[in-house]
Amino acid sequence: MQIIASDLRNPVSAGILDGFDYPAILVSSSYQILAANDQYTRSFGKITPGDSAYCYKVSHDYDRPCDQAGESCPLAACKKTGHREKVLHIHNTPRGREHVDVEMLPIFDQEGTLVYFVELLKPVTHASAQASKELMVGTSPQFNRLLELINRVAPSDASVLLLGESGTGKELAAKAIHQSSPRKEKPFVTVECAGLTETLFESELFGHTKGAFTGATYSKQGLVDAANGGTLFLDEIGDIALSQQVKLLRLIETGTYRAVGSIEPKSTDFRLVCATHMNLWEMVERGEFREDLYYRINVFPIHLPALRERSADIPLLARSILSKLHEHTHYTLDKHAEECLMQYTFNGNIRELRNILERAVLLSNTTVISAKLIDDSMSSDIKRSPHPQDLQTLERTHLQKLLQQFDGDKEKVASELGISVRTLYRKLQAD
């Protein structure tokens, strides 16, 4: 929708906002909220225009614009570019803090002067800024960047490759992509590629006919057929045998396959999401993974941060895990226990955090878990010195510490390092 200032007439009561499918507010160039549509009122509460009705105050309880408080500000970005801008924020709502995908639309008068902004707020339903038993949880900049990428790719049909260490939550991310896509009402089918033999992989993926091989006493539907219309998630795709990769490539390129023991081709339509903890490009160079298949699945890569890269999320993750472990008993961590967890490097990431908390619950005589109990529950692989980290990981960790030290002010961090802000952004976004 294209809007010019003359369309608004009386901005404070601009009914044009009701033409949007999402909660929307009209904002002045000085960040003051001038109007809101009915969807905004239902989702975020009523706003009374006045001296306190500033977007940064209402949404975040800040006393200054977001970009001056260590966050990205889409309105400030709009002023610079003159184009629509998007950013993922965590907003205050009547239900608590929630992730919101914010899109800012600039409004010009007939002389081309930028005068107003329409802010669209699209709720993120596949993640939570509070403890949750089902959703991805987190509030750190690294987690929010992950959500931004998921939100960007989910509405499309592009193939996604999820990269990251074991235990970082790649299957949850795959489900989030599916649940935010137009295919969300159709099946989400997971194929565990690790440990499948060549014959078993082909049978699982494509199905088989009765008598196709010894022991095939009945015909079996393949998982690609079960995923028709929905999403097919290939977990640990790097474990697929080289001889089977060509068949997978043909399936992706043509949408057709043959069940084991059948000569009749079948067709299917699915959205492909793959995941691996391996370096697939190194496998390509060693001749262990087909280069053509690599480019087919790596349309939109997303790196999932290791737990040590988002340690600020550990208390929230711990509360979520504890709520899953015991539904009828409310276990909590005391402050020192949270600090103890945040000081460790988790080689097993979220999966290892869960193991530690489960041990602590079993050992605990009360519902409050102490730092000593956490320390007693640490496995031997955590207590030994962390594995040497590569230079890129050490650099990223140092950058994140500086960002915390300077309250997210990237210009100050860049100045401290003696580099440009553009170089800093490139380093922060590097996988």
C-alpha positions in Angstrom: 0.0 0.0 0.0 1.4 3.4 -1.0 0.5 6.3 1.3 1.0 10.0 1.0 0.4 12.5 3.7 -2.6 14.0 2.1 -4.4 10.7 2.4 -4.3 11.0 6.2 -6.3 14.2 6.6 -6.5 14.1 10.4 -3.6 11.9 11.4 -4.8 11.3 14.9 -7.9 9.6 13.8 -6.6 8.1 10.6 -8.8 5.1 9.7 -6.4 4.2 6.9 -4.5 2.1 9.5 -7.4 -0.3 9.6 -6.6 -1.3 6.0 -3.5 -3.2 7.3 -3.7 -6.9 8.2 -1.5 -6.4 11.2 -1.4 -4.2 14.3 -0.3 -0.7 13.1 0.5 2.7 14.5 1.1 6.1 12.9 4.3 7.7 14.2 5.7 11.2 13.8 9.3 11.9 12.9 9.8 12.8 16.6 8.8 9.2 17.6 5.3 10.2 18.9 2.4 7.8 18.3 -0.4 9.7 16.6 -2.9 6.8 16.0 -3.4 3.1 16.2 -5.7 0.6 14.5 -8.1 -1.8 16.2 -5.7 -4.7 15.8 -3.0 -2.9 17.7 -5.4 -2.0 20.5 -6.5 -5.6 20.9 -2.9 -7.0 20.8 -1.0 -4.3 22.7 -3.5 -2.2 24.6 -5.0 1.2 24.1 -2.8 4.3 23.6 -3.7 7.8 24.6 -1.9 10.2 22.4 0.1 12.7 24.4 3.5 13.5 25.8 4.1 9.9 27.0 3.0 8.3 23.8 6.4 7.7 22.2 7.0 4.4 20.4 10.2 3.7 22.4 8.4 4.4 25.7 5.3 2.4 24.9 7.0 -0.6 23.3 10.2 -0.9 25.4 9.8 1.5 28.4 12.9 3.3 27.2 13.5 7.0 27.9 15.2 7.5 24.5 14.9 6.1 20.9 15.9 2.5 20.4 19.1 3.3 18.5 20.3 5.4 21.5 19.5 2.5 23.9 21.6 -0.2 22.1 19.0 -1.5 19.7 18.3 -1.1 16.0 15.7 1.5 15.3 13.6 1.1 12.1 12.4 4.7 12.2 15.9 6.1 12.3 16.9 3.7 9.5 13.8 4.9 7.5 15.0 8.5 7.9 18.4 7.7 6.5 17.3 5.5 3.5 13.8 6.8 2.7 12.7 3.2 2.2 10.8 0.7 4.3 12.9 -1.0 7.0 12.5 -4.2 9.0 13.8 -5.3 12.4 13.0 -7.9 15.1 12.3 -6.4 18.5 11.1 -7.6 21.9 8.0 -5.5 22.9 6.1 -5.0 26.1 2.6 -6.5 25.8 -0.3 -7.2 28.2 1.0 -10.8 28.1 4.6 -9.9 29.0 7.6 -9.5 26.7 7.1 -10.9 23.2 9.1 -11.0 19.9 7.7 -8.8 17.2 8.7 -8.5 13.6 8.6 -4.7 13.0 8.2 -3.1 9.6 8.4 0.7 9.2 6.8 2.4 6.2 7.8 6.0 5.3 5.1 8.4 4.3 5.9 11.4 2.1 4.0 14.6 1.4 3.3 15.7 -2.2 6.6 17.6 -2.2 8.5 14.4 -1.3 9.2 15.3 2.3 9.2 12.5 4.8 6.6 13.4 7.4 5.1 10.3 9.0 5.8 6.6 9.5 3.5 3.6 9.7 4.8 0.9 12.0 3.5 -2.6 11.4 3.9 -5.1 14.2 3.8 -8.7 13.2 3.8 -11.1 16.2 6.3 -13.9 16.1 4.4 -17.1 17.1 7.2 -19.6 16.9 9.5 -18.1 19.6 9.1 -16.8 23.1 10.9 -14.1 25.2 9.5 -15.9 28.3 9.9 -19.5 29.5 8.1 -22.0 27.2 7.7 -25.7 27.0 7.2 -25.9 23.2 8.7 -22.8 21.5 12.3 -21.6 20.9 13.2 -19.2 23.7 15.7 -16.4 24.0 16.2 -12.7 24.1 19.9 -12.3 23.2 21.0 -10.4 20.1 22.3 -13.7 18.6 18.9 -15.4 19.2 17.1 -12.4 17.7 19.3 -12.5 14.6 18.4 -16.2 14.2 14.7 -15.3 14.4 15.1 -12.5 11.9 16.5 -15.0 9.4 13.7 -17.6 10.1 11.1 -14.9 9.6 12.7 -13.8 6.3 12.9 -17.2 4.7 9.8 -18.9 6.2 7.1 -17.4 3.8 9.1 -18.5 0.7 9.6 -22.0 -0.6 13.4 -21.7 -0.6 15.5 -24.7 0.6 17.1 -24.0 4.0 20.3 -25.4 5.4 20.6 -25.2 9.2 24.2 -25.2 10.4 25.6 -25.4 13.9 27.0 -27.7 16.6 25.1 -30.6 17.9 22.5 -29.7 20.5 21.9 -26.1 19.3 18.2 -26.8 18.5 18.2 -27.3 14.7 15.0 -29.4 14.7 13.1 -26.7 16.7 14.3 -24.1 14.1 13.1 -26.3 11.3 9.7 -26.6 12.9 9.6 -22.8 13.4 10.2 -22.4 9.7 7.4 -24.8 8.9 5.0 -23.3 11.4 5.6 -19.8 9.9 5.2 -20.9 6.3 2.1 -21.2 4.0 2.5 -25.0 4.4 2.0 -25.0 8.2 -1.3 -26.9 8.0 0.4 -29.7 6.1 2.7 -32.4 7.6 6.2 -31.7 9.0 8.2 -34.9 8.4 11.6 -35.6 9.9 14.1 -38.0 8.4 17.0 -39.0 10.8 19.8 -39.5 8.3 22.4 -40.5 10.8 22.8 -44.2 11.2 20.7 -45.2 8.3 22.2 -47.8 5.9 22.0 -47.2 2.2 19.2 -49.7 1.7 17.3 -48.5 4.8 17.7 -44.8 3.8 16.2 -45.5 0.4 13.3 -47.5 1.8 12.5 -44.9 4.5 12.7 -42.0 2.1 11.0 -43.5 -1.0 9.0 -46.4 0.5 9.0 -50.0 -0.9 6.7 -52.5 -2.5 5.8 -55.8 -1.1 8.5 -58.4 -2.0 11.0 -55.7 -3.0 13.6 -57.3 -0.8 13.9 -60.1 1.8 11.6 -59.2 4.7 9.4 -56.8 2.7 6.1 -58.5 3.6 4.0 -55.4 2.8 4.2 -52.2 0.9 5.3 -49.1 2.8 4.7 -45.4 2.2 7.9 -43.3 1.9 8.5 -40.2 4.0 8.7 -38.0 0.9 5.1 -39.1 0.1 4.1 -38.4 3.7 5.5 -34.9 3.5 3.6 -34.1 0.3 2.3 -30.5 0.6 4.3 -29.9 3.7 7.9 -29.8 4.9 10.6 -32.5 4.7 13.3 -32.1 7.3 16.5 -34.1 6.6 18.4 -34.1 9.9 22.2 -34.6 9.7 22.2 -34.7 5.9 26.0 -35.0 5.9 25.6 -38.7 6.9 23.8 -39.7 3.7 25.9 -42.2 1.7 27.5 -40.8 -1.5 25.7 -43.4 -3.6 22.3 -42.2 -2.3 23.0 -38.5 -2.8 22.3 -38.7 -6.5 18.8 -40.1 -5.9 18.2 -37.3 -3.4 19.4 -34.8 -5.9 17.0 -36.2 -8.6 14.1 -36.0 -6.1 14.9 -32.3 -5.3 15.3 -31.3 -9.0 12.3 -33.1 -10.5 10.0 -33.8 -7.5 9.8 -37.4 -8.7 11.0 -40.7 -7.2 10.4 -44.5 -7.4 9.6 -46.7 -4.5 12.1 -49.5 -3.9 11.0 -52.5 -6.1 8.8 -50.3 -8.3 9.3 -49.0 -11.8 6.4 -46.5 -11.6 7.4 -42.9 -11.0 5.6 -40.9 -8.3 5.6 -37.2 -7.7 5.6 -35.1 -4.5 5.7 -31.5 -3.5 7.4 -30.5 -0.3 9.5 -27.7 1.2 13.1 -28.9 2.0 14.9 -28.1 5.2 18.2 -29.8 6.0 20.5 -29.7 9.0 24.1 -30.7 9.8 26.8 -30.1 12.3 29.4 -31.0 9.7 31.3 -28.7 7.3 29.7 -29.8 4.0 32.0 -27.8 1.8 35.1 -29.5 3.3 33.2 -32.8 2.5 32.7 -31.6 -1.0 36.4 -30.9 -1.4 37.2 -34.4 0.0 34.8 -36.0 -2.5 32.4 -37.1 0.3 29.5 -34.9 -0.7 28.2 -34.0 -4.1 28.9 -30.4 -5.1 25.6 -30.2 -7.1 23.6 -31.4 -4.1 25.4 -29.0 -1.9 24.3 -26.0 -4.0 20.7 -27.4 -4.2 20.2 -27.6 -0.4 22.3 -24.5 0.5 19.9 -21.9 -1.0 19.4 -20.1 2.4 21.9 -21.1 5.1 21.2 -20.3 8.7 23.8 -20.6 11.4 22.5 -21.5 14.9 24.7 -20.0 17.6 26.3 -22.3 20.2 25.1 -21.9 23.7 28.4 -20.2 24.7 27.6 -17.5 22.1 24.3 -16.7 23.7 25.0 -17.3 27.4 22.6 -14.5 28.3 19.8 -16.8 27.3 20.8 -19.6 29.7 18.6 -18.5 32.7 15.5 -18.4 30.4 16.4 -21.7 28.7 16.9 -23.3 32.1 13.5 -22.2 33.3 11.9 -23.6 30.2 13.7 -26.9 30.6 12.8 -27.2 34.3 9.1 -26.6 33.4 9.3 -29.5 30.9 11.1 -31.9 33.3 8.5 -31.7 36.1 5.1 -30.4 35.2 3.7 -30.8 38.8 6.7 -29.5 40.7 8.0 -26.0 40.2 11.8 -26.1 40.4 13.8 -22.8 40.2 17.5 -21.8 40.2 18.8 -19.4 42.7 20.9 -16.5 41.4 24.2 -18.1 42.1 23.1 -21.3 40.3 22.3 -19.2 37.2 25.6 -17.5 37.4 27.4 -20.8 37.7 25.7 -22.1 34.5 26.5 -18.9 32.6 30.2 -19.3 33.4 30.6 -22.7 31.7 31.3 -23.6 28.1 28.7 -26.2 27.0 30.3 -28.5 24.4 26.9 -30.3 24.1 25.0 -27.0 24.0 21.3 -27.0 25.0 21.2 -30.8 25.1 23.9 -30.8 27.7 22.2 -28.1 29.7 19.1 -30.2 29.9 21.2 -33.2 31.2 22.8 -31.1 34.0 19.4 -29.7 35.1 17.8 -33.2 35.1 20.6 -34.5 37.3 20.3 -31.5 39.6 16.5 -32.1 40.0 17.1 -35.8 40.9 19.7 -34.8 43.5 17.8 -31.9 45.0 16.0 -32.2 48.3 14.2 -28.9 47.7 12.6 -27.1 44.8 15.3 -24.4 44.8 18.5 -25.6 43.0 21.7 -24.1 44.4 25.1 -23.4 42.7 26.7 -26.3 44.6 24.1 -28.7 43.3 24.7 -27.4 39.7 28.4 -27.9 40.2 27.9 -31.4 41.5 25.7 -32.1 38.5 28.3 -31.0 35.9 29.6 -33.8 33.8 33.3 -34.5 33.6 33.5 -33.2 30.0 32.3 -29.8 31.2 34.7 -29.7 34.2 37.8 -30.3 32.0 39.3 -27.3 30.2 37.3 -26.3 27.1 38.5 -27.4 23.7 40.7 -24.8 22.0 38.5 -22.5 19.9 39.3 -21.4 16.4 40.3 -17.7 15.8 36.8 -16.8 14.4 35.0 -18.1 17.5 37.4 -16.3 19.8 37.0 -13.0 17.9 33.2 -13.3 17.9 33.2 -14.0 21.7 35.4 -10.9 22.2 33.1 -8.7 20.1 30.0 -9.8 22.1 31.8 -9.0 25.4 32.6 -5.5 24.0 29.0 -5.0 22.9 27.8 -5.8 26.4 30.4 -3.5 27.9 29.3 -0.6 25.7 25.5 -1.4 26.0 25.2 -2.4 22.4 26.7 0.8 21.0 28.3 -0.5 17.8 30.0 2.9 17.0 31.8 2.9 20.4 32.8 -0.8 19.9 34.2 0.0 16.4 36.0 3.0 17.8 37.5 0.9 20.6 38.7 -1.7 18.1 40.0 0.9 15.6 37.8 -0.4 12.8 34.8 1.0 10.8 31.2 0.2 11.8 30.8 -1.5 8.4 33.7 -3.9 9.2 32.2 -4.5 12.7 28.8 -5.5 11.2 30.6 -7.8 8.7 32.5 -9.5 11.6 29.3 -9.9 13.7 27.4 -11.4 10.8 30.1 -13.9 9.8 29.3 -17.6 10.4 
